[in-house]
Amino acid sequence: MDSKDWKIYTKTGDRGETSLIGGTRVPKFHPRIEAYGTLDELNSYIGLIRDLTENATISQELLAIEACLFTAESQLATDTDANVSYQLPKISENDVIALELSIDKMNESLAPLTNFILPGGHPISSHCHIARCICRRAERIIIFLNENTVVDPLVIKYVNRLSDYLFVLARFVLYQKNVPEIKWESNAQK
């Protein structure tokens, strides 16, 4: 097919259904669609953070995370009961370890947490917190999906670790910008 004949719209979803990898048609509110759609939302937000960061190392880490999220999305979009004729990439233990090493490296510069902290202080840090919240929502949806179908445990582990990474990255951005963290104080402490 010539590229000028290719169109982004297929019209196959006009009745509120879409296809999983493997061909199974499901409603667009299906838990699989919700799971990989939320990871796609997260992936887009991480792309925004990558565009805003001035740190080349963090930018490369975020690019690798985006690739892993795309992999996780494809895993979640695959009907595990269908006979898929090709092998899709998978999240690996090394992907999880890469997040842990990055977290540990950033933590070397950070003061130990002695209080809860509030999001904010710098736009990039705030975006990291929003991405962390999207990541936690994705994790909840994926765990719910796992109640009724098989989800690769490494996908769950990766998403869990990614929310930790995003929290530490939010703190690390403030550290790099020399901006103090906003400590939470309850009304009882005032």
C-alpha positions in Angstrom: 0.0 0.0 0.0 1.3 3.4 -0.9 1.8 5.7 2.1 -0.6 8.3 0.5 -3.3 5.6 0.5 -2.9 5.0 4.2 -5.4 6.7 6.5 -5.4 7.1 10.3 -9.1 6.4 10.5 -10.4 2.9 9.9 -14.1 3.4 10.8 -14.1 0.1 12.6 -14.5 1.7 16.0 -17.5 3.8 15.1 -19.8 1.6 17.1 -17.8 1.7 20.3 -15.7 -1.4 19.8 -12.0 -2.0 19.0 -9.8 -4.9 18.3 -7.2 -6.4 20.6 -4.0 -7.9 19.2 -5.2 -11.3 18.1 -8.4 -9.9 16.5 -10.9 -10.1 19.4 -13.4 -7.3 19.3 -14.2 -5.7 22.7 -16.0 -2.6 23.8 -13.9 0.5 24.2 -14.6 0.5 27.9 -13.1 -3.0 28.3 -10.6 -3.3 31.2 -7.8 -4.1 28.7 -8.5 -0.9 26.8 -8.7 1.1 30.0 -5.4 -0.4 31.2 -3.4 0.2 28.1 -5.1 3.5 27.4 -4.1 4.8 30.8 -0.5 3.7 30.2 -0.7 5.6 26.9 -1.8 8.7 28.8 1.1 8.2 31.2 3.5 7.7 28.2 2.4 11.0 26.7 2.9 12.7 30.0 6.4 11.3 30.3 7.1 12.6 26.8 6.1 16.0 28.0 8.5 15.7 31.0 11.3 14.6 28.7 10.7 17.6 26.5 10.9 19.9 29.5 14.0 18.4 31.2 17.4 19.9 30.6 19.2 16.9 32.1 20.5 14.6 29.3 20.7 11.5 31.5 17.2 11.9 32.7 16.0 12.6 29.2 17.6 9.3 28.0 16.0 7.4 31.0 12.6 8.9 30.2 13.0 7.8 26.5 13.8 4.2 27.7 10.8 4.4 30.0 8.5 5.5 27.1 9.7 2.4 25.1 9.0 0.1 28.0 5.6 1.6 28.5 4.8 1.0 24.8 5.9 -2.6 25.3 3.7 -2.9 28.3 0.8 -1.4 26.4 1.2 -4.0 23.6 1.2 -6.8 26.2 -2.0 -5.5 27.7 -3.5 -5.1 24.3 -3.0 -8.7 23.4 -5.8 -11.2 23.9 -4.2 -14.0 25.9 -6.7 -16.4 24.6 -6.1 -15.6 20.9 -3.4 -17.3 18.8 -1.1 -14.5 17.9 1.3 -15.6 15.1 4.2 -13.3 16.1 6.2 -12.7 19.2 5.7 -9.3 20.9 8.4 -7.8 23.1 8.0 -8.1 26.9 9.0 -6.2 30.0 12.0 -7.8 31.6 13.5 -7.9 35.0 16.3 -5.8 33.6 13.8 -3.0 32.8 12.7 -3.0 36.5 16.3 -3.1 37.7 17.1 -0.1 35.4 14.4 1.9 37.3 15.7 0.8 40.7 19.3 1.8 39.7 18.1 5.2 38.6 16.1 5.7 41.8 19.1 4.8 43.9 21.4 7.1 41.9 19.0 10.1 42.4 18.5 9.3 46.0 22.2 9.6 46.7 21.8 13.4 46.3 18.5 13.7 48.2 18.0 14.3 51.9 16.1 11.4 53.6 12.3 12.0 53.8 11.2 13.0 57.2 7.9 14.5 56.2 5.3 14.0 53.6 5.9 16.5 50.8 3.3 18.3 48.7 3.5 18.4 44.9 4.9 21.7 43.5 7.8 23.9 43.6 8.7 23.8 40.0 6.7 23.0 36.8 8.8 19.9 35.9 8.5 18.5 39.4 4.7 19.1 39.4 4.5 17.3 36.0 6.4 14.4 37.6 3.8 14.2 40.4 0.9 14.3 37.9 2.6 11.4 35.9 3.1 9.5 39.2 -0.7 9.8 39.9 -1.5 8.6 36.4 0.9 5.7 36.9 -0.8 4.7 40.2 -4.2 4.8 38.4 -2.8 2.6 35.7 -1.4 0.2 38.3 -4.9 0.0 40.0 -6.5 -0.7 36.6 -3.9 -3.3 35.7 -4.3 -5.1 39.0 -8.1 -5.1 38.6 -7.6 -6.6 35.1 -5.4 -9.2 36.6 -8.3 -10.4 38.8 -10.0 -11.8 35.7 -7.3 -12.5 33.2 -3.5 -13.2 33.2 -1.3 -10.1 33.3 2.5 -10.6 33.1 3.6 -10.0 36.7 6.6 -8.0 35.4 4.2 -5.4 33.9 2.7 -4.9 37.3 6.1 -4.7 39.0 7.4 -2.3 36.4 4.4 0.1 36.7 4.8 -0.1 40.5 8.5 0.8 40.4 7.8 3.5 37.8 5.6 5.4 40.2 8.5 5.3 42.7 10.8 6.5 40.1 8.5 9.5 39.2 8.2 10.4 42.9 12.0 10.4 43.3 12.4 12.3 40.0 10.0 15.0 41.3 12.2 15.4 44.3 15.4 15.3 42.3 14.2 18.0 39.9 13.7 20.3 42.9 17.2 19.4 44.2 18.7 20.2 40.8 16.8 23.5 40.7 17.8 24.3 44.3 14.1 24.7 45.2 13.0 23.6 48.7 10.5 20.8 49.0 7.1 21.8 50.4 6.6 19.9 53.6 3.1 18.9 54.5 1.8 20.1 57.8 -1.6 18.9 59.1 -3.9 21.4 60.6 -3.2 19.6 63.9 0.5 20.7 63.6 -0.3 24.4 63.2 
